[in-house]
């Protein structure tokens, strides 16, 4: 079982739902599809396995740096 959480810039949860997937790659694809569908691509998020293994992660700093060109 996998899970995805999306945060706003203050750390409040915008999305916090399980992802049904068999592999890390499938969970990542499904999670990225949700981000696009809900237009959350600019927000920090994490996709992780129920064991705690991180599958995909984007920090708030990564997006901020991309916007400023740093």
Buried (B, 14 or more C-beta within 10 A) or exposed (E): EBBBBBBEEEEEEEBEEEBEBEEBEBBBBBBBEBBEEEEBEEBBBBBBBEEEEEBBEBEBEEBEEEEEEE
